[in-house]
Amino acid sequence: MKTTGNTILVTGGGSGIGLALAQRWHDAGNKVIVTGRNVAKLDAAIAGRPNMSAATLDVTDADAIAAFAKDIVAEHPGLNILVNNAGIMGTEDASAKRDLAEAEATVVTNILGPIRLTDALVEHLTAQEGAAIVNVTSGLAFVPLPKAPTYSATKAAMHSYSVALRIQLAGKIEVIELAPPAVRTDLTPGQSTREGYMPLDEFADEVLSLFATEPTPEEILVQNVLALRNAEANGSVPQVLGMLASL
């Protein structure tokens, strides 16, 4: 993936990882469009950055995604990179019957949202030079966090989806998976200051350096996530799972 001269769409770009990467990509010489549901956060994200723009989008709404894709291509015909970053995470107690509303929302947001937006834009992207799709998953795609089973499962699903999509789109659209470790963001309550989590700026800087590698890796993996990513290959899943279960 080329690192400059792109038009990049970042879902969930009003805060956290999406915001940090979107602003760095803008400052590196790209046009960037950020989406989300919070207008105030989107406005703050693009303030003072002339080549950044914002558009509201609820990735849980299939009709809204279809309309958005049509409008965004008309407004930004050079759009060549889609970053599926929007996601939600919650903890669950699955040991007894419960209200599944949050689990169902997690599936719709984290799996159906990216699949629907990719579907809506794939033909446009195929026609663009330097086209790429970046799917933001998680280290928990490889070893689940027991207290967040649905979130972990959605990220495992998006890892599998990315692998398959990469083969189908070979020679047309580059498919890259970005799997973060635990990063200090507002994804969950208290996470932005949690000890042991990777500072957001350090994470974003390391990610941008990996994107600059030629050729771009199929998986963008900072050092902090390698224990999770490589656990199955090196036989350490029980140990890593035990560590995660203690959190």
VENTA-V381919 format. One record per helix or strand of 2 or more residues. SS is the DSSP state (alpha for helix, beta for strand). FROM is the first residue (numbers start at 0). TO is the last residue. If there is no record, write none. Layout:
SS;FROM;TO
SS;FROM;TO
This chain:
beta;6;9
alpha;15;26
beta;30;35
alpha;38;45
beta;51;55
alpha;61;74
beta;80;83
alpha;100;125
beta;131;135
alpha;138;140
alpha;145;167
beta;173;177
alpha;190;192
alpha;199;210
beta;218;219
alpha;222;228
alpha;230;233
alpha;236;244
